C-alpha cells in the first residue's frame, strides 16, 4: 500500500497506538530474548534528522512503549543531516496551502523554540532573494505573494539601494528580504534530538546497518544486521539516501528510486568573509530542477558559495573519487534518471563543467557580487541529496509513505520513502505528521 500525502494526516486526537493496543500488553511482552536480541514495541531505522525527530516525538507521545533508534553509522547525522548548508528556511518558495509550505513555516517556528529551550546556538542573519533583471523581478513578486499567503513573517520587497545598504557588495535590481531566515548546525540539532530520545527512555543502536526484515514465529518483526538483530512489534524507516532499499527489503516496489546528487561548495577565504553578512539567494528559474548558486554564512564564521548539482558516483559520494559500481549502475540504468538526463543534458553538462573548473562557478557568483574574484575562494565541502524520482523522470516533491505487500510484515513496517527539502527546517513538524501516520498505520 503506497500513500502519497497531499495533506497532513488526520490526527487521532486522544486515540493513539497506546489506546488501540493495550500498553500493558505491549510492555509486558517486551523483554530481552534468550539469544540476546532485544525486543521493542517500536523501532525507528535511520538516525538522520527526520528519524531522530520522529523517534523523539513518538516517545513523548507514548512514554510507556519500549523504543529503539537504529543508525548504521557510528554517530547520528552522518550524511544529509550533517552535510547541508545549515539554513533555517522561512517557507517562501512553496505552493500556498501545500503540505511543504505548512510544514516549513511551522517547522521554522518549532526549530527556533527548540534551540532556545535546549541552548543550541543559531543566528537570524536573514536572507535576500535577489532579482537581477525584469524577468527575475516578475518572478520575485510571485515569490513575495506566495510567502505572504504562506504567512511567512515580515517579508519585504526592497529596492536596489536598500540591497546595497544591507549588503554593500551585492548587486541586484530588486530583492525579497526574509529577516527570520537563519543559520544553525543541523548536525548538532539532530544529535540533540537523539539525546532527548535517550533521556525519555529510548534505546539507541549505532553501527547497525540493516540487511533485512523478517517475521518471527512470535509474530514480531526481526530487523537484521551483519552483527546481530533486534525484534519489534512495529518498525518505521526514515532511510534518506537508502530509503528505497530499506523499503524493498520488506516487499515494497522499486519506485520512487533514490538518485544521489552531489552539491559542491566553494569557500570564501577568511580575509574575504566581509563580502557577505546574510544568506543571498537567486530567484529560482522554473526551467531547471535545482535552485542555483547562493551565498551562505555558517555558524563557525565560514561562508559557503554554491552548490552545483552533479550525479554522485556513490550514494555517499562526497567527491569524484568516491565510487561505488553498484550505486552508479543502480542510478544510470533507472529509466527515470535516463529521461531526466536527456531533458536536462545542457544544464547537467554545465554543472559538471563548473565542478571541474572553479572559475566557471565563480562567474555565476559574480553576477551577485561583482567584487568577488577567483583568488578569493577555495574548494569547500560537499553534500549528497537523496533525490526521489519516478519512472517518468519526475522529481518527487511530496511525502511518500509505503508498506510492504508480503504477508504480516507489510502491516508492521512503515517506510518514509521521501521527506523533501526543506527537511531539516521542517523536521519537528514532519515528526508530528509521521507520528500521526504511525499511529494510524499501526492501529490494526
N, C-alpha and C positions, 0 to 999 in steps of 0.2 A: 504494500500500500504506500503510494507516494503522495505527499502532500506539499503543494506549493502555497505558502502562506500569502494571502492577499491582504489580510488584516490581522490585528492582534487577536489571538485565540481567546475565546470567551473564558473569563476567569470563573473558576468553580466556587468562588466566594468561600463560605465556611466548609464546603465539601472539598476534600483533598484526598490524596492517596491514603493518608492515615485514617480518614473516615471510612473509606470504602473497604480497605483491608485492615483488620484489627492490628493496631500497633503492637499489642501484647502478643498476638500470634506471630507477627513478623519477627519481633525481637526474641521471642522465646526459641525460635528455630535457628538463631544465628549464634554459632559457636565455632571455635577452631576445629577443623576436620582432623581426623587421626593422621592423615598424611601431610599435615602442616599447611594445607590450603585454607586460607582464611575465608570465611563466609560473611557476606554483607547483604543488606537489603537492596542497596543501590550502588552501582559502581559507575563512575564517570571516567571515560577514557579520553585523555587529551589535556595536557597541562599548559595550554595557551591561555590567553586572557578570557576567552569565552567559556572554556571548560572550567577554569578556576572560579570565575564569577558565578557560573551556574551551580557548581558544587556547593559553593557558599550559600547561595540563595535557597537551594533545596534543604540544606542542613539547618538553616534558620527557620524554615517553614516546618520542618519535621525533625525536631531535635532528638526524638527517640529512635529514629531509624539509624542503623549502622551503615555508614557510607565510606566509600574508598575513592580516592582520586588518583588515577594512574597516568604516568608520563614515561615515555620511552627514553628521554634524555636524563642526564644526571642532575638537571636543575629545571625549574619551570621557566617558561617564556624563552625557550631555546631557539625559536625560529621567528615566525611573523611577529609575535608579540614583543620580541626583543630586538627586532631588526626593522624598525619603521621610523618614520620622520618625527614621531613624538608630538604630533599636533593634537590638540583638543578642538575638534571641529564644532561649528555652531549650527549646521543644518541648512545651509543656504541652497545647495545645488539640487535638492531632491524635489520630486513632484509633490505639490501640496496635497495633503491628505494621505500620502503614501505611508507605508509601514516604515520605510527608511527615514523619512522626514520626522515622523513622530518619535522614533527610537533615538535618533541623533539629538534632537532638541532635549528630550527627556534625559538621555544619557549624559549630555554635557552638564546638565544641572546636577545629576546624581554623582558624576565624576568629581566635580568641584566640592560637593558636600562631603564625599568620601575622603578626599585628600585633606580637607580641613579637619575632619574628625580623626584621621589617622596620621596627621603630621607629615604628609607626603608633600614635598616641595613642588610648586608649579609657578608659572608666570603667565599672567594675562597680557601677553605682549601685543595682542590684536593682529589683524590681518587686513591687507589691501589686495583686492582683486582688481588688476589694472588693465584698462582698455587702451589700446594704442591707436585705434583709428575709428572711423564712423561705424563700420560693421561691428566691431567689438563693443562700441558704446551701446548699440542697439541690443546686443546680446546681454550686456551688463544690466540694462534696465529690466530685461526679462528676469535675470537672476535676482535683482532687487525685489521685484514683485513676488517671486517665489519665496524669498526669505521672509518678506512681510506676512505672506499667507501661512508660512510655517511657524510664525510667531518667534522668529529669531530676534533676540533683544537688541535694540539700539543700533540697527543698521542705518547707514548714512551714505548717500551718494555725495562724492566730493569732487571738486574741480582740480584741474592740473596744478594750480598754485597751491592748493591745500595739500596735494600729494607731496609737493616739494617741501612744504613746511614740516610734514610728518616724517618724510624720508628724503633728505636732501639730495641723495644720489639717484633716486628713482624717477623715471620719466614716463609720463602717460597722459592721455587726453582727458580721462575721467577714471574714477575708481570707486569701488564699493568698500566702505570701511566697516569691519566687524570687530568692535572693541573687545568682545568676550571670547574670541578665539584665543586659545592659549597653547602652552607647551608643557610637557611633563615627560617623565621617564616611564613609558608604559610597561617596560620590563619590571621596574620596581613596583608598579601598581599590581601587576599580575602576581608577583611573589607575595605581596601583602594580602591579596585575596586568598591565596593558598594558606598562608599563616592564619588568617581569620578562620578558614575552614577547619584547620587543625585545632585551634583554640575552642571551637564549638564541639569538638569531639570526633571529627572526621580523621580517617587514616589516609596517609599519602604513600604512594609507591613509586619511587623513581627507578630509572634504569630497567623499566618493564615495557619492553616492546611487544605489543600484541601480535600474535601469529595466527590466532583463530578463535572462533566461538563454537561451543557445542553444548548440548543439553546433557545433564547428568541423569542418573536413574532417579534421583530425588527431585527432578523437575526444576533444577537450578541451572543457570547459565554459567558455564565454565569458560573463563577467559584465559587463554593460554599465552605463555611467552616461552622463550627458549630456556629460561631459568626457573620456571615454576608456573603457578596458576592461582587465580582467585575464583571464588564462586559467589554468585549473587542471584537475587530474585529478579532484578531488572538491571539493565545497563543502558547508558546513554553515551554516545560517542560524539566528540567535538574535535575531529581529527585534523582540521586545517589542510595542510599540504597532502595529507594521506587520507582525507575524508572519504573519497570514493573507494579506496582499497579496503578500509575498515568496513564500509557498507557491504561490499561484495563478499566479505568473509562470512556474513550471516545470510547470504542469499539474495541480496538486493541487485538491481540491474546495474549496468555499467555507466549509465548516464544519470546526472551530469558528470563528465570527466573533469578531473583537475589537471590543468595545464599550467606549469610553473613559469612565471615571467619574472626575470630579474630586473630590478631597478638599481642603477648605479649612480652614486652621488659624487660630486666634487666637493672639496672643502676650501673655504676661504682661509688664506694664511692668517695667523694670529694678528699680524700687524695691519690687516685689511678688514678686520671684523667690524670696524666702524661704518662700513659701507651700508650695512643693513641692521635695523633695530627690531623689526617685526616680520611676520610672515608676509611675503609678497608672492602672489599667485597670478597666473594668466587667466584670461577669460576662456573657458572651455570651448574648444572647436567641436561642434557636433558631428563633424565628418570623421573624427578619429576616436578610437576606443579608450585612449588614455588621456590624462589631464594635461601633461606637458611639464616643462621645467619650471621650478619655483625656488624661492629662497626661504630657508627655514632656520631660524636661530634655535639653538639647543640649550638644555639646562646647564651643560658644562661650559657654556660660553662659545662653543663652536658654531659655525654657520654652514649648513649643508646646502648645496646647489644641485638641483636636478629633481627627479631622476629621469633617466631614459627608460625604455621598456624593451627588453630583448628576451627571447626564449632562453630559459635556463636549461643547461645541459644535464641537470640533475634536479630532482625535486628540492634538494637542499644545496643547490649550486650557487654559491655566492661569488664565483669568479669563472672565467672561461676555462680554467684548469680543473674545475670541479665537474667531473664527467661520470655519468652512470649510464651504461648502454641500455639497461632495461628501462630506466626513466625516459631517456630520449626516444627510444623506439616506441614506447607507450604513447608519447605525445605526437610524434610525426605520423604514425600510422592511423591516428584518430581522424575520421572523416571531418569532424567539426573543425579541428585545427587546420586541416588542409584547405578547407573552404575559407577560413579566416585569413590564412596566409595569402591566398590568391587575391582576396578582396583588398587587403592592405599591403600588397607587396611593395609599393613605393614607400609607404610610411615605415614598414619594417626595415627596408634597406637603409633608410636614413638613420633609423635608431641604431642599427648595427654599426654604421659608419661613425656615429657620434660616440659609440662605445670605444672604438679603436682610436679615433682621432679626437683628442681632448679639445683642440681648437674649435671644432665644429660645435661642440656643446657650449663652449664659451660664447660663440657667436649668438646662439639663442638667448643666452643670459644677458648679453649686451643690449638686446632690444629693450630691456627694462632698466638696466644700469649701464649706461654707455661708458662710465669711467672704469668699469671692470676690464682687466687685461689678463692675458694668458698667464703672465708671471705672478698674478695674484692668487692662483688656485693650485691645488694639488689633488691627486686622486684620493677619493674617500671610501667610505663603507658602501655596502650594498645590502639589499633585502630581496627576498623572493616572495612574490604574491601568489597565493593559491587561487588561480582564476578558474572558476567553474564555467563549463562550456557545454552546449548541447550539440547534437549531431549535425545541426544545420550551420554551425559556426557562430551561433549567437552567444554572447557573453551573458551568463545567467546573473541577473541583477536582483534576484529575490531570494528569500529564505527557502531552503529545500529541506524537508524532513522526509525520512524514509524508514520503513520497516521491512524486514525480510519476508520472504514468501515460503520458507521451508519449515513447515510444522510449527511447533510451540516456540521455537527460538525467534521466529518472526514477530511474535506477540510480546516478546520480552526485551528486545533490543531496539532502541530508537536512535537513529543517526541524524545528526545535524550536518548535512552534506554541504551547505553553503551558508555562511554568515557574512554577507557582503560588507565592503567598506562603507562607512567608517566603523568597523567592528570594534576597535579599541574604545573610541569615544562612546559608542553605544552599548558597551559591554554589560553594564549593570542593568540597563533597560532590556537588552537582549536576554539576560539571565532570567528576568521576571517572565518574559514571554516563553522561553524554553521550559521553565519550571511549570508554567501553566500547561504547556504541551505534554510534559512528562506526566503530570497528574491526570490529564485526560487520557493519554495513550495507555497508561498502566492501570486504568480503573477496572480492568477485567470485564 
